[in-house]
């Protein structure tokens, strides 16, 4: 049975397509600011540190998403605070969170009695397992992200390109940075079900990075990132369906090809 025939018959495929659309919108908006503010390593650190929260949650019998959510938000606040105080090199702090979080997660998962969690699903996700409840959560996230970007667009732009100038204008750039970090953390936790913990950073940054080559403004970049993200996700689902491959890695592989294709094309098309 071909993909489009199956799409009309199977709810799980319809859910996957809706999830792809909502994820592309969220990642297009958040990812654009992550790329502009050069926060890719920070988002990667948050994504990997979340494994610690998942492991602890499994150990104490709590829902894994609860542990992931709490860990992501606390890590985002801690990163913003440590960065504002200049206690240590930012890259070192991110590396510590990154490796420490994964280590804690793996240890607690192994300590859990009767541990039967599919680690591959946690690490690489599965968009075909998205439920109606997940779709409502993704929809709420997409709306929240779009509202945040719309309401604080000027502040985000000012803080992204010249934080000192933003402070001189009376803008609370620290608060904006903290809010963006928290929203990034929440987005990572929710979207990791689509492509998993290890690949969520790529889904968040590669479409935005691809769109940046052909954008004259952040607004154009956001729009382009959403379109490219949609293409990557939907093409990945279709390409994975035929040979029965896991969709997450296929989506990221396509995103990688699109990024390098955009990089090559940008040498001939100047904006």
Secondary structure, 3 states (H helix, E strand, C coil): CCHHHHHHHCHHHHHHHHHHHHHHHHHHHHHHHHHHCCCHHHHHHHHHHHHHHHHHHHHHCCCHHHHHHHHHHHHHHHHHHHHHHCCCCHHHHHHHHHHHHHHHHHHHHHHCCCCCCCHHHHHHCCHHHCCHHHHHHHHHHHHHHHHHHHHCHHHHHHHHHCHHHHHHCCCCHHHHHHHHHHHHHHHHHHHHHHHCCCCHHHHHHHHHHHHHCCCCCHHHHHHHHHHHHHHHHHHHHHHHHHHCCCHHHHHHHHHHHHHHHHHHHHCCCCC
